[in-house]
Amino acid sequence: MNSLTDISHPIEAELKEFQKRFKASMKSKVPLLDRISYYIVQRKGKQVRPMFVFLSAKMIAPVNESTYIAASLIELLHTATLVHDDVVDDAHIRRGFFSLNALWKNKIAVLVGDFLFMKGFLLALENDEFDLIHIVSKAVTDMSEGELLQIEKSRKLNITEEVYFEIIRQKTASLIAAACSAGTASISDDKSVIKKMNDFGTYAGMAFQIKDDLFDYGYNNIGKPTGIDIKEKKLTLPLIHALSQSTSSERKEILRLIRKKSDKKKTQKTIVDFVTQNGGMVYAQEKMIEFQKKSLDLIADIPESPSKKAMVELVRFIVDRKH
C-alpha cells in the first residue's frame, strides 16, 4: 500500500502552498488565538480532505486561486468540527496530542471552533466564492443532522442498516463529498461533473467511515478492539448486521449488556466475539469494498493522468489503512 506522502506526489507543490495559506488564514490579533492556532497547525492530521480538493480539481484542469480557497475552507471547517467534537465527547486526546478542551477548557475550545468556522466562510465571502459557500453550508448542515440522528437512535438502540448508512452519509461522507465537489467547482461550471464528483466523494466517505467502525472491533494492524463505540452505545454496521443474524433471545441479551454494562471490558469482549461469530466483520468489510468500487466506477471515464492515478490510490488507501 502506498503511503499518503507517495499518493500526494502529483499535488506536492499545491499542498505546500496550501499549508502556508492555511496557516495565514488562522491569523488573529488575539495572542491566545494565535497560540492555539499554532498548536493546531503543529498537530495537523493526514490532510486527506485537502488532498481530495486538489486531486478532484487537477484530474480535470490546472489548479487555480479558487482551488486554494476551497481547500482552506474545507480544512478550516473540518478542524472546527473536530474541536467541537472533542468538547461534545469530552475527549482529551486527539491524534496522540492533548485536545484543545483538555488544555484550554471547553469554553475556549467552543469559541475557537466558532472562530475557525467563520474564518472559513469569511475567506470564501471575501473572494466572492458563493458556490463554495453553498457546497460547504450543505455539508455542515448534514454533519450536524447526522450526529444528532446517531445520538437519538443510540438512546433507543434501534438503528437499522438503512439508518446507519444515512448517519454515516451525513456525519462523515458529506464533508469528503464537499471536498470533491468544491475542488471540481473551483475549475468547472459543469453541474453534472460537480454532481458526479460529489457522489464520488460520498461513496469514498462511506467506505472511510465503515473502516473506522471496523477498527472498534479489532480490524487493525494489532488486532486489538478499542471498544469505544460499544462503550458509547453506538450501533455500527458490524454490530447491526450481527444482531440481524441472531436469535431474539441473543439480541435481547446483547442489547441489555450494551444498555447496562457497555463500559465493562468483559462486556466489550462479549460483544466483539458475538459480532465476529455472527459475520458482522465480514459483512461490513464487503459493504466497505462495495462503496469503494462505486466511487472508483464514477471516475473511470476521466482521462488517465498522475492526478487520477493518485485519486484512485487515495480511495484504496482509505480502505487499506491500518489506523
C-alpha positions as CSV (number, residue, x, y, z in Angstrom):
1,M,0.0,0.0,0.0
2,N,1.3,3.5,-0.9
3,S,1.7,6.0,1.9
4,L,-0.1,9.3,1.8
5,T,3.2,11.0,1.0
6,D,3.6,8.8,-2.1
7,I,0.0,9.4,-3.1
8,S,0.2,13.1,-2.8
9,H,3.3,13.4,-5.1
10,P,1.3,14.9,-8.1
11,I,0.0,17.7,-5.8
12,E,3.1,18.1,-3.7
13,A,3.6,21.8,-4.7
14,E,-0.1,22.6,-4.3
15,L,-0.1,21.1,-0.7
16,K,3.0,23.1,0.3
17,E,1.4,26.3,-0.9
18,F,-1.9,25.4,0.8
19,Q,-0.2,24.8,4.1
20,K,1.2,28.4,4.0
21,R,-2.2,29.8,3.2
22,F,-4.0,27.6,5.7
23,K,-1.6,28.9,8.5
24,A,-2.1,32.5,7.3
25,S,-5.9,32.1,7.3
26,M,-6.0,31.4,11.0
27,K,-4.2,34.7,11.9
28,S,-5.7,36.8,14.7
29,K,-5.0,39.9,16.7
30,V,-5.6,38.0,19.9
31,P,-2.4,36.4,21.2
32,L,-4.3,33.5,22.8
33,L,-5.9,32.6,19.5
34,D,-2.5,32.7,17.7
35,R,-1.0,30.4,20.3
36,I,-3.9,27.9,19.8
37,S,-3.7,28.2,16.0
38,Y,0.0,27.4,16.2
39,Y,-0.8,24.4,18.3
40,I,-3.5,23.2,15.7
41,V,-1.1,23.7,12.8
42,Q,1.7,21.7,14.6
43,R,-0.5,18.7,15.2
44,K,-2.3,18.7,11.8
45,G,-3.6,15.3,10.7
46,K,-3.3,13.4,7.4
47,Q,-4.9,16.3,5.5
48,V,-7.0,13.8,3.4
49,R,-9.7,16.4,2.7
50,P,-7.4,19.0,1.1
51,M,-5.9,16.1,-1.0
52,F,-9.5,15.3,-2.2
53,V,-9.9,19.0,-3.1
54,F,-6.7,19.3,-5.1
55,L,-6.9,15.9,-6.9
56,S,-10.6,16.5,-7.8
57,A,-9.6,19.8,-9.5
58,K,-6.3,18.7,-11.0
59,M,-7.8,15.5,-12.6
60,I,-9.8,17.8,-14.8
61,A,-7.9,21.1,-15.2
62,P,-5.0,23.1,-13.6
63,V,-5.4,24.2,-10.0
64,N,-6.3,27.9,-9.6
65,E,-6.8,30.5,-6.9
66,S,-10.4,29.2,-6.2
67,T,-9.0,25.7,-5.6
68,Y,-6.7,27.0,-2.8
69,I,-9.7,28.9,-1.2
70,A,-11.8,25.7,-1.5
71,A,-9.0,23.6,0.3
72,S,-8.6,26.2,3.1
73,L,-12.3,26.5,3.6
74,I,-12.8,22.7,3.8
75,E,-9.8,22.3,6.2
76,L,-10.9,25.2,8.4
77,L,-14.4,23.7,8.8
78,H,-13.0,20.2,9.3
79,T,-10.7,21.5,12.1
80,A,-13.6,23.4,13.6
81,T,-15.8,20.3,13.7
82,L,-13.0,18.2,15.3
83,V,-12.6,20.9,18.1
84,H,-16.3,20.9,18.7
85,D,-16.5,17.1,18.6
86,D,-13.8,16.8,21.4
87,V,-15.9,19.1,23.6
88,V,-19.1,17.2,22.9
89,D,-17.4,13.8,23.5
90,D,-15.4,15.1,26.5
91,A,-12.3,13.7,24.7
92,H,-8.9,14.8,26.0
93,I,-6.7,13.2,23.3
94,R,-6.8,13.8,19.6
95,R,-4.3,12.1,17.2
96,G,-2.0,11.4,20.2
97,F,-2.0,15.0,21.4
98,F,-4.0,16.8,24.1
99,S,-7.2,18.2,22.7
100,L,-7.9,21.9,22.9
101,N,-10.5,21.4,25.6
102,A,-8.0,19.4,27.7
103,L,-5.5,22.3,27.5
104,W,-7.7,25.4,27.4
105,K,-11.1,24.1,28.7
106,N,-14.5,23.8,27.0
107,K,-15.4,27.5,26.7
108,I,-12.3,28.4,24.9
109,A,-12.4,25.3,22.6
110,V,-16.0,26.1,21.6
111,L,-15.1,29.7,20.8
112,V,-12.0,28.6,18.8
113,G,-14.3,26.2,16.8
114,D,-16.7,29.1,16.1
115,F,-13.7,31.3,15.1
116,L,-12.5,28.7,12.6
117,F,-15.9,28.2,11.1
118,M,-16.4,31.9,10.5
119,K,-12.8,32.3,9.2
120,G,-13.6,29.7,6.5
121,F,-16.8,31.4,5.5
122,L,-15.2,34.9,5.5
123,L,-12.4,33.7,3.3
124,A,-14.9,32.5,0.7
125,L,-17.1,35.6,1.0
126,E,-14.2,38.0,0.6
127,N,-13.3,36.2,-2.7
128,D,-16.9,36.0,-3.9
129,E,-16.8,32.2,-3.8
130,F,-20.6,31.8,-3.3
131,D,-20.8,28.3,-4.9
132,L,-18.2,27.1,-2.4
133,I,-20.2,28.6,0.5
134,H,-23.3,26.8,-0.8
135,I,-21.5,23.4,-1.1
136,V,-19.9,23.7,2.4
137,S,-23.0,25.0,4.2
138,K,-24.9,21.9,3.0
139,A,-22.1,19.7,4.3
140,V,-22.1,21.3,7.7
141,T,-25.9,21.0,8.0
142,D,-25.7,17.3,7.0
143,M,-22.9,16.7,9.6
144,S,-25.0,18.2,12.4
145,E,-28.1,16.3,11.4
146,G,-26.1,13.0,11.2
147,E,-24.6,13.4,14.7
148,L,-28.0,14.3,16.2
149,L,-29.6,11.3,14.4
150,Q,-26.9,9.0,15.8
151,I,-27.4,10.3,19.3
152,E,-31.2,9.9,19.1
153,K,-31.0,6.4,17.7
154,S,-28.2,5.3,20.1
155,R,-30.5,6.2,23.1
156,K,-33.2,3.8,21.8
157,L,-30.7,1.3,20.4
158,N,-32.9,0.8,17.3
159,I,-30.5,1.6,14.4
160,T,-31.3,-0.3,11.2
161,E,-28.8,-0.7,8.4
162,E,-30.7,1.9,6.4
163,V,-30.5,4.4,9.2
164,Y,-26.8,3.6,9.8
165,F,-26.0,4.4,6.1
166,E,-27.9,7.7,6.4
167,I,-26.0,8.6,9.6
168,I,-22.5,8.0,8.1
169,R,-23.5,9.7,4.8
170,Q,-24.3,12.8,6.7
171,K,-21.8,12.6,9.5
172,T,-18.6,11.7,7.6
173,A,-19.2,11.3,3.9
174,S,-20.8,14.8,3.4
175,L,-17.5,16.6,4.1
176,I,-15.5,14.4,1.8
177,A,-18.2,14.9,-0.8
178,A,-18.0,18.6,-0.3
179,A,-14.2,18.5,-0.7
180,C,-14.6,16.7,-4.1
181,S,-17.4,18.9,-5.4
182,A,-15.7,22.1,-4.1
183,G,-12.4,21.1,-5.8
184,T,-14.3,20.4,-9.0
185,A,-16.4,23.6,-8.8
186,S,-13.2,25.6,-8.4
187,I,-12.2,24.8,-12.0
188,S,-15.5,23.9,-13.8
189,D,-19.0,25.2,-14.1
190,D,-20.4,21.9,-15.4
191,K,-23.1,21.0,-12.9
192,S,-23.1,17.3,-14.0
193,V,-19.4,16.9,-13.4
194,I,-19.7,18.6,-10.0
195,K,-22.6,16.3,-9.0
196,K,-20.6,13.3,-10.2
197,M,-17.6,14.2,-8.0
198,N,-20.0,14.9,-5.1
199,D,-21.3,11.3,-5.5
200,F,-17.8,10.0,-5.8
201,G,-16.8,11.7,-2.5
202,T,-20.0,10.4,-0.8
203,Y,-19.2,6.8,-1.7
204,A,-15.5,7.2,-0.7
205,G,-16.6,8.8,2.6
206,M,-18.9,5.9,3.3
207,A,-16.1,3.4,2.9
208,F,-13.9,5.6,5.1
209,Q,-16.4,5.6,8.0
210,I,-17.1,1.8,7.7
211,K,-13.3,1.3,8.0
212,D,-13.2,3.4,11.2
213,D,-16.1,1.4,12.6
214,L,-14.3,-1.8,11.9
215,F,-11.3,-0.6,13.9
216,D,-13.5,-0.7,17.0
217,Y,-13.8,-4.5,16.6
218,G,-10.1,-5.1,16.2
219,Y,-9.8,-4.7,12.5
220,N,-6.3,-3.1,12.6
221,N,-2.6,-3.9,12.5
222,I,-2.5,-5.0,16.1
223,G,-5.8,-6.8,16.1
224,K,-7.0,-5.3,19.4
225,P,-10.5,-3.9,19.7
226,T,-10.8,-0.4,21.1
227,G,-14.4,-0.8,22.2
228,I,-15.0,2.9,22.1
229,D,-18.2,2.7,20.0
230,I,-19.5,-0.1,22.3
231,K,-18.7,2.0,25.4
232,E,-20.6,4.9,23.9
233,K,-23.6,2.7,23.0
234,K,-23.1,3.4,19.2
235,L,-24.5,0.7,17.0
236,T,-22.4,0.5,13.9
237,L,-22.6,-1.8,10.8
238,P,-20.7,-4.9,12.2
239,L,-23.0,-5.0,15.3
240,I,-26.2,-4.1,13.4
241,H,-25.6,-7.0,10.9
242,A,-24.7,-9.4,13.7
243,L,-27.9,-8.5,15.6
244,S,-29.9,-9.1,12.4
245,Q,-28.4,-12.6,12.1
246,S,-29.0,-13.6,15.8
247,T,-32.0,-15.2,17.6
248,S,-34.5,-13.0,19.5
249,S,-33.0,-14.0,22.9
250,E,-29.4,-13.4,21.8
251,R,-30.4,-10.0,20.5
252,K,-32.2,-9.1,23.8
253,E,-29.2,-10.2,25.8
254,I,-26.7,-8.2,23.7
255,L,-28.8,-5.0,23.9
256,R,-29.2,-5.5,27.6
257,L,-25.4,-5.7,28.0
258,I,-24.9,-2.5,25.9
259,R,-27.6,-0.6,27.9
260,K,-26.4,-1.7,31.4
261,K,-22.7,-2.6,31.2
262,S,-21.2,-1.1,28.0
263,D,-18.3,0.4,30.0
264,K,-17.1,-3.0,31.2
265,K,-14.2,-4.7,29.4
266,K,-15.9,-8.1,29.8
267,T,-19.0,-6.8,28.0
268,Q,-16.9,-5.3,25.2
269,K,-15.2,-8.6,24.7
270,T,-18.5,-10.5,24.7
271,I,-19.9,-8.1,22.0
272,V,-16.8,-8.3,19.8
273,D,-17.0,-12.1,20.0
274,F,-20.7,-12.0,19.2
275,V,-20.1,-9.7,16.2
276,T,-17.3,-11.9,14.8
277,Q,-19.3,-15.2,15.2
278,N,-22.3,-13.7,13.5
279,G,-20.4,-12.5,10.5
280,G,-20.6,-8.8,11.3
281,M,-17.0,-8.1,10.5
282,V,-17.0,-9.9,7.1
283,Y,-20.3,-8.2,6.1
284,A,-19.0,-4.7,7.0
285,Q,-15.8,-5.3,5.0
286,E,-17.9,-6.4,2.0
287,K,-20.0,-3.3,2.2
288,M,-16.9,-1.1,2.5
289,I,-15.4,-2.6,-0.7
290,E,-18.8,-2.1,-2.4
291,F,-18.8,1.6,-1.6
292,Q,-15.1,1.8,-2.7
293,K,-16.0,0.2,-6.0
294,K,-18.9,2.6,-6.6
295,S,-16.7,5.6,-6.0
296,L,-14.0,4.3,-8.4
297,D,-16.5,3.4,-11.1
298,L,-17.6,7.1,-11.2
299,I,-14.2,8.4,-12.2
300,A,-13.4,5.5,-14.6
301,D,-14.2,7.7,-17.7
302,I,-11.9,10.6,-16.6
303,P,-8.7,10.5,-18.7
304,E,-5.6,8.9,-17.2
305,S,-3.1,11.3,-15.5
306,P,-0.8,11.3,-12.5
307,S,-3.6,13.1,-10.5
308,K,-6.2,10.5,-11.4
309,K,-3.8,7.7,-10.5
310,A,-3.2,9.4,-7.2
311,M,-7.0,9.7,-6.6
312,V,-7.5,6.0,-7.2
313,E,-4.7,5.3,-4.8
314,L,-6.2,7.6,-2.2
315,V,-9.5,5.8,-2.3
316,R,-7.6,2.5,-1.9
317,F,-5.7,3.9,1.0
318,I,-9.0,4.7,2.8
319,V,-9.8,1.0,2.8
320,D,-6.4,-0.4,3.3
321,R,-5.1,1.9,6.1
322,K,-4.0,0.5,9.4
323,H,-5.3,3.3,11.7
